[in-house]
Amino acid sequence: MSHYSNTRPPAVAGMFYPGTAAEIRQRIDSFLADIPAVQGQAPKAIIVPHAGYIYSGIVAATAYDTLQAVAAQIKTVILLGPSHRIPLQGLALPTVEIFQTPLGDIDLDTKTIYKLVKDFKQVQLSDRAHEEEHALEVQLPFLQTVLENFELIPIVVGDASETEVSEVLESCWGGEETLVVISSDLSHFYSYEKAKRLDEETAELIEAFRGEALPEHSACGRIPIRGMLHLAQKRGMSIKRFDLRNSGDTAGSHDQVVGYGAWGLIEP
């Protein structure tokens, strides 16, 4: 860790997203400005992609944009994403108290974090699982831009059942002051046409709350998605697709693309 032993410094600033506060603000503001206004209830949970902003930022922004009307009431963000760097059993939370980006510090909800570790055998403390993980980090500047003042519960999800994920989510679900963010890309490195077909199939499974049917290569965050869908179905939530496209539609070539989708889950 850094010499601030209670802080996780940014690992992918200047790579996945711009390295300075001014550039980040400009980039995210321009994404949000491009999105037509949506009516309707703000989501309790969103599913958003986590690639470099030039590839997936505009897709993620379609979900973040829907939070602007309720930004002031959101005080806690539960952020889940897959482990890309290290093999992991269960769910990992950090011991640090602050996550940092070029936009500043985000306080962690350490009280809830230690309660989760105490209450659930599938939850462990691991700074290593968080140290280089981009899936969670790329969401932070969006949250810092759209929300006003919030605490973070960052969870890297390894090998876990949908019940193991959903019971942890349910225990800190809260009310309208709590937002859940699931970070996941969709298919990886297929041709443009094949990716479009596969991602549409994945989207239809997600929208039918059939998380258990998601195949292994459908979404890198399929385990947190499964847990979220399991709980959402139990709670009678509805789901809304905001966007579905791939890197061939944004800033990449068409020969090997990565798929991105954005959804909102809405309380009844």
Long-range contacts (C-beta under 8 A, 24 or more apart in sequence): 1-96, 1-127, 1-131, 4-98, 5-96, 6-96, 6-97, 6-98, 7-96, 7-97, 7-98, 7-99, 7-100, 7-105, 8-94, 8-96, 8-98, 8-99, 8-100, 8-127, 8-130, 8-131, 9-100, 10-100, 10-101, 10-102, 10-137, 11-131, 11-132, 11-133, 11-134, 11-137, 12-132, 12-134, 12-137, 12-138, 13-101, 13-102, 15-52, 16-50, 16-51, 16-52, 16-53, 16-134, 16-137, 16-138, 17-52, 17-53, 17-57, 17-138, 17-141, 18-53, 18-102, 19-102, 20-102, 21-102, 21-103, 21-104, 24-101, 24-102, 24-103, 24-141, 24-145, 25-103, 25-145, 27-53, 27-57, 28-53, 28-57, 28-61, 28-141, 28-142, 28-145, 29-145, 31-57, 31-58, 31-60, 31-61, 32-61, 32-64, 32-65, 32-68, 32-145, 32-146, 34-58, 34-61, 35-61, 35-62, 35-65, 38-65, 38-66, 38-242, 40-240, 40-266, 41-266, 41-267, 42-66, 42-67, 42-69, 42-70, 42-264, 42-266, 43-67, 43-240, 43-264, 43-265, 43-266, 44-176, 44-178, 44-179, 44-180, 44-237, 44-265, 44-266, 44-267, 45-179, 45-180, 45-181, 45-182, 45-228, 45-232, 45-237, 45-264, 45-265, 46-179, 46-180, 46-181, 46-182, 46-262, 46-263, 46-264, 46-265, 47-182, 47-184, 47-206, 47-221, 47-225, 47-228, 47-261, 47-262, 47-263, 47-265, 48-139, 48-142, 48-181, 48-182, 48-183, 48-184, 48-262, 49-183, 49-184, 49-185, 49-186, 49-260, 49-261, 49-262, 50-81, 50-134, 50-135, 50-136, 50-138, 50-139, 50-183, 50-184, 50-185, 50-221, 51-138, 51-185, 51-247, 51-258, 51-260, 52-138, 53-138, 54-250, 54-251, 55-247, 55-250, 55-251, 55-252, 55-258, 55-260, 56-185, 56-247, 56-250, 56-258, 56-260, 58-243, 58-250, 59-243, 59-244, 59-245, 59-250, 59-260, 59-261, 59-262, 60-138, 60-139, 60-142, 60-260, 60-262, 61-142, 62-242, 62-243, 62-262, 63-242, 63-243, 63-262, 63-263, 63-264, 64-142, 64-143, 64-145, 64-146, 65-146, 66-242, 66-264, 67-146, 67-147, 67-179, 68-146, 70-176, 71-146, 71-147, 71-148, 72-148, 73-176, 73-177, 74-147, 74-148, 74-150, 74-176, 74-177, 74-178, 74-179, 75-149, 75-150, 75-151, 75-177, 75-178, 76-109, 76-112, 76-150, 76-151, 76-152, 76-153, 76-172, 76-174, 76-177, 76-178, 76-179, 77-143, 77-147, 77-150, 77-151, 77-152, 77-153, 77-178, 77-179, 77-180, 77-181, 78-153, 78-155, 78-169, 78-172, 78-178, 78-179, 78-180, 78-181, 79-136, 79-139, 79-143, 79-152, 79-153, 79-154, 79-155, 79-181, 79-183, 80-136, 80-155, 80-156, 80-157, 80-165, 80-169, 80-180, 80-181, 80-182, 80-183, 80-221, 80-224, 80-227, 80-228, 81-133, 81-135, 81-136, 81-139, 81-155, 81-156, 81-157, 81-182, 81-183, 81-184, 81-221, 81-224, 82-135, 82-156, 82-157, 82-158, 82-183, 82-184, 82-220, 82-221, 82-222, 82-223, 82-224, 83-129, 83-133, 83-156, 83-157, 83-158, 84-133, 84-134, 84-135, 84-220, 85-129, 85-131, 85-132, 85-133, 86-128, 86-129, 87-158, 87-159, 88-126, 88-129, 88-156, 88-157, 88-158, 88-159, 89-158, 89-159, 89-160, 90-121, 90-122, 90-123, 90-124, 90-158, 90-159, 90-160, 90-164, 91-120, 91-122, 91-123, 91-124, 91-155, 91-156, 91-157, 91-158, 91-160, 91-164, 91-165, 91-168, 92-123, 92-124, 92-125, 92-126, 92-129, 92-130, 92-155, 92-156, 92-157, 92-158, 93-117, 93-123, 93-124, 93-125, 93-126, 93-153, 93-154, 93-155, 93-156, 94-125, 94-126, 94-127, 94-129, 94-130, 94-154, 95-125, 95-127, 96-127, 96-130, 99-137, 99-140, 99-152, 99-154, 101-137, 101-140, 101-141, 101-144, 102-141, 103-140, 103-141, 103-144, 103-145, 104-144, 106-140, 106-143, 106-144, 106-150, 106-151, 106-152, 107-151, 107-152, 108-151, 108-152, 108-153, 108-154, 109-151, 109-152, 109-153, 112-153, 112-172, 113-153, 116-153, 116-168, 116-171, 116-172, 119-171, 120-164, 120-167, 120-168, 120-171, 122-160, 122-164, 122-168, 123-168, 126-156, 129-156, 129-158, 130-154, 130-156, 135-183, 135-184, 135-220, 135-221, 136-183, 138-183, 139-181, 139-183, 143-181, 147-179, 150-179, 155-224, 157-221, 157-223, 157-224, 157-227, 158-223, 159-223, 160-223, 160-227, 162-211, 162-212, 162-223, 162-226, 162-227, 162-229, 162-230, 163-227, 163-230, 164-227, 165-223, 165-224, 165-226, 165-227, 165-228, 165-230, 166-227, 166-228, 166-230, 166-231, 166-234, 168-227, 169-227, 169-228, 169-231, 170-231, 173-231, 180-228, 180-265, 182-221, 182-224, 182-225, 182-228, 183-221, 183-224, 184-219, 184-220, 184-221, 184-222, 184-224, 184-225, 185-219, 185-220, 185-221, 185-258, 185-259, 185-260, 186-218, 186-219, 186-246, 186-258, 186-259, 186-260, 186-261, 187-217, 187-218, 187-219, 187-246, 187-257, 187-258, 187-259, 188-217, 188-220, 188-258, 188-259, 189-256, 189-257, 189-258, 190-256, 190-257, 191-254, 191-255, 191-256, 191-257, 192-246, 192-248, 192-254, 192-255, 192-257, 195-246, 195-248, 195-257, 195-258, 195-259, 196-246, 198-259, 199-244, 199-246, 199-259, 199-261, 200-244, 202-259, 202-261, 203-241, 203-244, 203-261, 206-239, 206-261, 206-263, 207-239, 207-241, 207-263, 209-233, 209-239, 228-265, 232-265, 235-267, 235-268, 236-268, 237-265, 237-266, 237-267, 237-268, 238-265, 238-266, 238-268, 239-263, 239-264, 239-265, 239-266, 240-264, 240-265, 240-266
